[in-house]
Amino acid sequence: MNINEYILQLPHTSIKNRELLPEKSGIYYVLDEQFIVWYVGQAKNLRSRWAGDSHHRAMERQRIEEYNPQLNGTKIKTSEKG
């Protein structure tokens, strides 16, 4: 699905410059060069989220339903605790 004007107005950065992300909470969108939404997420701290620390779901479900990004439907492997 292609993005709408709302997303184009949001602050953005390349994954190569993720250290520039704010240490604030927010909903984020992952887009490719053709501006296709691949993933929608929510983080308590955007910089930490993209450093690989954690991942949280809450309001992101609403955005996922709206944009139906392809990668949000994929299964994630979890480690088995034993």
N, C-alpha and C positions, 0 to 999 in steps of 0.2 A: 504494500500500500504506500502511496506517495504521501508526503507530509503536507500539512496545510500551512497557511500563512502564520498561524500562531507559533508553530515550532520554529519557523524561520526567524521570528523576532526574538527568540530566546538567546541568552549568552551561550557561546559554544567554544569548544576547543578541539583540536585534533588529539587522538590517543597518544601521539608522540609527545604532546605537551601536557600530559595529565597532571604533572606536578603543579600546574597553574590552577587546578580546580580549587574552589573554596572549601574550607573546612566547616561547611554548613550542611544542613539537611536539605533534601530536595528530591523531586522526581527527575529522572534523567532519561534521555532517549539516545539510542545508538543508531546512527544512520551510516549508510555507505556513500560513495561518491555520487551516486544517482539520487541521493536524498530518499532512499527507501528505508523505512523504519524497520530495524531488525530486532530491536529489544527495547522494552520499557522497564525501568526499575525505580526503586526508591532506596535512599540511603540516609542514615543519620548524619554521616560525614562523607561528602562526595569524594574528597581526596583519599580518605582511608579506604573507601569502597573500591576505588580503582587501584589501590595499592595491594588489594587482595585480602583485606582483613575480614570482612563479613558482608552478608547480604540480607536485607530485610524486605518483607512484603507487607504492604498494608494498602495505602491508597493507590499503589501501582496497579492493582487489579482493575481498577476503573479505567486507567489509561490503556492497559493491555486489551480490555474488551473493546475500547474505542478504536484502536489502531490494528489489533490482531497481528502483531509482528510475528514473522515466521519462527524465530528462534525461541520465543516464549513458550512454545508448545513442546519443546524438546525435553526429554528426561535427563536429569542430572544424576550422575553416579554419586552415591554416598558411601562413606567408609563404614565398614561393619565393625562394631565394637564388640569385643568378646572377651 
